[in-house]
Amino acid sequence: IPCRHYFRLWVDVQNLPFHISLIRPRWYQNPDAAIESVPAVCRARELGPQEFRLPTRTIRSAFASNPLDSTSHESTPPPVTQTVPARDIFHNVQAAIRPLIAGIQTREQAADLIHNLEGLQ
């Protein structure tokens, strides 16, 4: 199974197909193996060639890394008034402040930065 996310879906969705080509060849014992001849399977049985077709379109890497995350493959951006989780806000603020604090080495410099940030409110 390629990842824990796929395994979870494979357990929950009865006829979800699996084919060895979903795993990158570098993980095979023989990377040059002819995988086209290996049939696809679902939990209960083998699938015929008509029942299983690999998608021909590419998917975004964020969706590929976590297919259960519904926000990773949205085609339209969320409205600007949408509530954002606190963790996202924390990480975004940390990323924005990091360049400001990179050169701080003294208490005076830290106090000046804090004073300037308080002035933004």
C-alpha positions in Angstrom: 0.0 0.0 0.0 1.5 3.4 -1.0 0.7 5.2 2.2 -1.4 5.2 5.3 -3.9 7.5 3.7 -4.5 5.1 0.8 -4.6 2.2 3.2 -7.3 3.9 5.3 -9.4 4.5 2.1 -8.7 0.9 0.9 -10.1 -0.5 4.1 -13.1 1.8 4.2 -14.1 1.8 0.5 -15.1 -1.6 -0.5 -14.3 -1.5 -4.3 -11.3 0.9 -4.2 -8.8 -0.5 -6.8 -5.1 -0.9 -6.2 -2.5 -1.5 -8.8 1.2 -2.1 -8.2 2.0 0.9 -10.5 0.8 3.2 -7.7 4.1 2.4 -6.0 7.2 4.0 -7.5 9.4 1.4 -9.3 12.4 2.4 -7.1 10.7 0.4 -4.2 10.3 -2.8 -6.2 12.7 -5.7 -5.6 13.2 -5.6 -9.4 12.7 -2.0 -10.7 12.6 -3.3 -14.3 9.7 -5.7 -13.7 6.9 -5.6 -16.2 4.0 -4.4 -14.0 1.6 -4.0 -16.9 0.8 -7.7 -16.7 0.0 -7.6 -13.0 -3.8 -7.3 -12.5 -5.4 -4.6 -10.4 -7.2 -5.8 -7.2 -9.7 -4.5 -4.8 -10.2 -6.0 -1.3 -12.5 -8.8 -2.5 -11.2 -9.7 -6.0 -9.1 -9.1 -9.0 -10.2 -6.4 -11.4 -10.4 -6.7 -15.1 -8.7 -4.2 -17.5 -12.0 -2.5 -18.2 -12.7 -2.0 -14.5 -9.5 -0.3 -13.6 -7.9 2.5 -15.5 -5.1 4.7 -14.2 -5.8 8.4 -14.3 -4.2 10.2 -17.1 -4.2 13.7 -15.5 -1.7 14.9 -13.1 -2.7 15.9 -9.5 -1.2 18.5 -7.3 1.5 17.4 -5.0 -0.4 18.7 -1.9 -3.3 16.4 -2.8 -1.0 13.5 -3.6 0.7 13.8 -0.2 -2.6 13.9 1.7 -5.7 12.9 -0.3 -7.9 13.0 2.8 -7.2 16.8 3.2 -10.2 18.4 1.6 -8.5 21.8 1.4 -5.4 20.7 -0.6 -7.3 20.3 -3.9 -9.8 23.2 -3.9 -10.0 24.8 -7.3 -11.4 28.2 -6.0 -9.8 30.1 -3.3 -11.7 30.4 0.0 -13.4 33.8 0.8 -11.2 36.3 2.6 -13.7 36.3 5.5 -13.3 32.5 6.1 -12.1 31.6 9.7 -8.6 30.3 9.7 -7.4 27.7 12.2 -5.1 29.1 15.0 -2.3 26.8 14.0 -2.2 28.3 10.5 -2.2 31.8 11.9 0.6 31.0 14.3 2.8 29.5 11.5 2.1 32.3 9.1 2.9 35.0 11.7 6.1 33.1 12.7 7.2 33.0 9.0 6.5 36.7 8.6 8.4 37.7 11.8 11.4 35.5 11.2 13.2 38.0 9.0 12.5 40.8 11.5 14.1 38.9 14.4 17.0 37.4 12.4 19.5 40.2 13.3 18.4 40.8 16.9 21.2 40.2 19.4 20.6 42.6 22.3 17.8 43.5 24.7 17.7 47.0 23.2 17.1 45.7 19.7 14.4 43.3 21.0 12.7 46.2 22.9 12.8 48.4 19.8 11.2 45.6 17.7 8.5 45.1 20.3 7.8 48.8 20.5 7.5 49.1 16.7 5.2 46.1 16.6 3.0 47.6 19.3 2.8 50.7 17.2 1.2 48.8 14.4 -1.9 48.1 16.5 
